[in-house]
Amino acid sequence: MLDGLRSARGVLRSMRIYYGDTQRRAAMDRLYGTFVQPGDLAFDIGAHVGDRVASFRRLGARVVAVEPQPALVRTLQLIYGRDRAVSIEAVAIGPVEGTIELQMNLANPTVSSVSRDFVQAAAHAPGWTRERWTKSIAVPMTTLDRLIARHGLPSFIKIDVEGFEVQALAGLSRLVAALSFEFTLIQREVAMAALHQCAILGYARFNAALGESQTLVHRPWIDAQAMEQWLAELPAHANSGDVYAVLDRSIAPVA
């Protein structure tokens, strides 16, 4: 019962944070409008309470929302379950199909993770010491390639999986026009490895947004080497953000 109360409070906290700011919502639509057009398909990997799903739908896209946390799956079903343009997948994303342990932070579900390395890195990091992962459950895992086989090739994939980004990208062999992955500076090496994986896949131009700013920081877009240098020099207090990658060197998106 206590776990249920903590989980409910955590979900409500996320709803207030991610749905309560109209300016943030407008900025998000401007940002994702760079990559998503009406009629496109978008994947939201680590959908949480679905604020990115909402943005993709406002932009006229169909959405596959992927989230392994049961309480958040129920939340997504309540909000989007009647929307035929949204498919909800209650799975984790990784390099292979199977089952994996999800480390759950009931009070702050946005940092629940299937990466034990992420949880260990956060345990003693400044700004993270109040976080607690108090429960683990087994969840099914699939790959991005399998999602594409089921739902079709998306125009954009957003990946936010708390330290499991490299493993998620390892399950992608199909070229998607654009994608993003979250990074945290408590695991800077994971961000570098995910960037390297994107370059191997063929992504040529990169950008980034810090925190929840929804604002790209590089004009013009930069190559993988420059993005690696930017990540290396980013001060620890910047904490987190998202890296954006596009395939075509001729593309110069503006957001």
Sequence and secondary structure as in RCSB ss.txt:
>XXXX:A:sequence
MLDGLRSARGVLRSMRIYYGDTQRRAAMDRLYGTFVQPGDLAFDIGAHVGDRVASFRRLGARVVAVEPQPALVRT
LQLIYGRDRAVSIEAVAIGPVEGTIELQMNLANPTVSSVSRDFVQAAAHAPGWTRERWTKSIAVPMTTLDRLIAR
HGLPSFIKIDVEGFEVQALAGLSRLVAALSFEFTLIQREVAMAALHQCAILGYARFNAALGESQTLVHRPWIDAQ
AMEQWLAELPAHANSGDVYAVLDRSIAPVA
>XXXX:A:secstr
 HHHHHHHHHHHHHHHHHHS HHHHHHHHHHHTTT  TT EEEEES TTSHHHHHHHHTT EEEEE   HHHHHH
HHHHHTT TTEEEE  EE SSSEEEEEEE SS GGG BS HHHHHHHHTSTTTTT    EEEEEEEE HHHHHHH
H   SEEEE  TT HHHHHHT  S  SEEEEEEEGGGHHHHHHHHHHHHHHT  EEEEEETT      SS B HH
HHHHHHHHS GGG EEEEEEES TT     
